Amino acid sequence: MLYNSKAKVSSIVSTSERIQPDPVLNGNKVTRVSEMRYLGLEFNDWNGNSSHLKKRKSMAYACLSRLFSSRIYCKSETDPKLVVQLYRTYIRPVLLYGNENFEFNTTEKSKLCAIDGNIVKSMLGMPIQCHTTDLVIAFGMDTCEQYLNNCKAKFIHRLTCNETTKSILQYTIKEKIKNSLTMSYFDKHEICEDDRTYDKLVEISLYEIKKFNLLKHERKNNSIEINEKITTIRKLINNYETILFQNELFKIIKFDDDM
């Protein structure tokens, strides 16, 4: 576009052009907002995930309060196996809802996993300053990070089963669209540029799903990842009625003094 570089716009005109009335749609004024919700997902105007994480945390603890107030669960009296089952059925889906649509950075993922572990420990009567991984494995539950990875893989697999979304995925790979779902997934799995194809995307997603299902089956049957702490916790679970379960569990998963 050509223009006369000597041309000037008066301050009055430039100011009037900058001050535009709010747009109106069907008689209603359209105003700018810093946050919005779409299908249960929280978005903000700087494209961050903090709003979503804050909302999920709030709703998860609200769900926990509802379980407690309805007397479905009592921290000191309910069978620990039932406690974990209640968490997996009613709270974790609320906390991790919609996560497959977001690309969390390391800090955000760590924060989400910390919330997940803190709620489990709270329900079992444990302080949050305790180890989480051995605890959830002992109960045959997948870790939060494994759950998140599986959700993402299943989400991509569902997209590949639809012709419209399949073509979109193929386009983003062909054009190397930055910050797209496919590019982020390849980055996460450290796939080199030459191998970033649609077939590779399908291969990775199916592999992640199969790996998760195998891991879940083996954990359910207590056949892997057995160490002394996990073995001891499982013995406590099976004999919780005859011991001071919470005291004994705390001795196992508490942070060591020298850490």
N, C-alpha and C positions, 0 to 999 in steps of 0.2 A: 504494500500500500504506500503510495506517494503522498507527501504532505509538505506544506510550506513551514520550514523550521522557524521562520520569523513570526508566524501567526501566534497570537496570544489570546487567551480566554480571560475575560474580566473576572475579578474575584466574586462579583455578585452572581454572575451566571454559573461559575463553577460551584459556588456554595449552594445555589438553588438546585443544581443537578445532583449534588451529593445528598441532599435532604429529600428523600423520596418517601411517599406515604407507604404504610404497611400494605402488602398485597391482600386482596379480599377474595374469598372463594365462597360462592353461594351466599353472599351477604355476611359471612363471618370473617373477621380479621385474622389473618395468618401471622402468628408471632413466632419469633425465634426462641427455641428452648435449648437448654444445655444438656438435657437428658431425655430419652424417650424409650418406650417399651414396644417391642414388636414380637408377637407370639411368645410372650414370656421372657424374652431376652432384653437385657438392659444395654442401651447404647448411650454414649456421650459424644459431645461435639468435637472431642479431640481423638476419637477413635481408640479409646483405651478400654480396658476390661475392668477397671476398678469398680464401676457402678454395678456391673453384673456380679462380681464377687461379693460385694457388700450386700446386695439383695439376696443372693443365694444363702449367705451366712445367716442373715436375719430370718429367712423363711425356715431354714433347717432348725434353728434354735426354737422357733415358734412351734414347729412340729414336735420337737422334743418336749416342750412344755405341755402341749396337748396330750401326748402320751402319758405324761406324769399326772396331769389333772384328771384324766379319765380313768386313772388307776389301772391302766393296762400294764403299767410297768412301775416297779418300786425298786429303787437303787440297791437296797440292802437285802431284799427278799426274793427277787425274781431270779430264776435259773440263769446263769451267765450265758448259756447257749441261746436261751430265748431272748435275752437282752441284745445279743449280736444279731439275731434273726430279725428282731424289731428294727434295729438300726438299718440293716440291709434292705428291708422291705419298705419302710416308711420315711427314713431320713436321708440316706445316701442318694436315692433318686432325686430328692428335692434339692439337695446341696449341689449335685453334679448335673442338674438339668441343663440342657442346651450347650454343654461344654464342647461338643463336636463342631459347633459352628464358630468357635473362637480359636485363635492361635495364641496360647498363653506363653509369655516369656518365662525364663527360669524362676524369677522372683514370684510371679503370679502363681505358677504351678506349685511352688514350695508353700506358698501361703494357703492355697486350696487344700493341699495334702495335709498341712498342719491343722486346719480346721476339721478336716475329716477325722484325723487321729484324735484330736482333742475331744470331740463329741463321743467317740467310742470309749475313750478312757473315762470320761465323765459319767457315762451311763453305767460303767462297771465300778464306779466309786473310786477311781484312781485320779491322782493329781495329774495335771497336764505335763509336769516336768518328769516324764517317764518315757522310756523307749516304746515305740509303736509297732515297728515292723514284726518283731518276734511275736508280739501279742496277737496281731491280726492273722499271721500265718498259723499260729497255734489253734485258732478258731476256724481254720480252713477258708479264710476270706482273702480275696485278692487285695493287694495294696492299692492305694488311691491312684498312684501313677500307672499301674498296670490297667486299672479300670479305665482311666482316661485314654490310654493308648488304644485299648480295645474299642472304645466308643468311636474314636476317630477312624480306625480301620473299617469298622462296620458301616460307618457313615459313607465313606468313600466307596465301599463295595455296593451299597444301595444306589449310589449315584451312577455306578457303571452298569447297573441293571436297567436303567431307563435310557431310551434312545436320545431324548433331548438333553439330559444332563451329561450323558456320555459324550455327545458332540461338543458340549461346553468344555469338559475336561480335556478332550483332545485338542481343542483350539488353544486353551491356556498353555498346554505343553508345547504345541507347535510354535506358538508366538512367544513363548518364554515370558509370560505375563508376570511381572514382579508382584510379590506379596499375595499371589493367588494361592488357593488351597493346594494345588498340585506342586507348585514350586516350594511352598513351605514344607510339604510332606517329604519332598526329595531332599531338602536341606536338612531336615531332622534326621533322616536316615543316611546322610552323607553320600548321596548318589552323585557320581561324577556327571558332567555335562553330556557326554556321549551316550550315557545309559538312561537319560531322562526321556523315556518313551511311555506311551499309554500302556503297553503290555507290561512294562516294568512297574507301573503304578498298580495295576491289577495284581501282579505277582506279590508285591510287598504287602498290600492290604490283606490278601488271602493268607499269606504266611503269618501275619500278626494275629489274625483271627484264630487260625489253627493252633498257634503257639499258646494263646491265651486259654483256649478250650482244653488243651492238653494239660497245661499248668493247673487249671481249675480242677480237672479230674484227679490229678495226682495229689493235689493238696487235700481234696475231699477224702481221699483214701489214705492220707497220712504217709505217703510213700516217698516224699522228697523234702529237701531243705530241713532235715532234722538236725538240730543241735541240742546241747544240754538244756538250754533255757526253754526251747519249744517243747521238748519232751516233758520237762517239769511242769510247765503250764498246762499241758494236756492232762497230766495226772491230777492236777488241782481241779480242772474242769470236771473230770469224771467223779471226783470225790468232794465236790464243793459243800455238800450237806454235812459232812463230818469234820470239817476244818473251818478255821477262820479264813475264809477264801480271800477276802480283800487284803488282809494283812500279809498273807503268804504271797499273794500275787505281787504286791508292792515290793517285797523284798527281791523279787526276780527282775522286774522291769524298771526299777528305779535307776537313776543315773548314779554311776559310781562316784565316790567322793574325790577320786583323783582325776576325774574328767573335767 
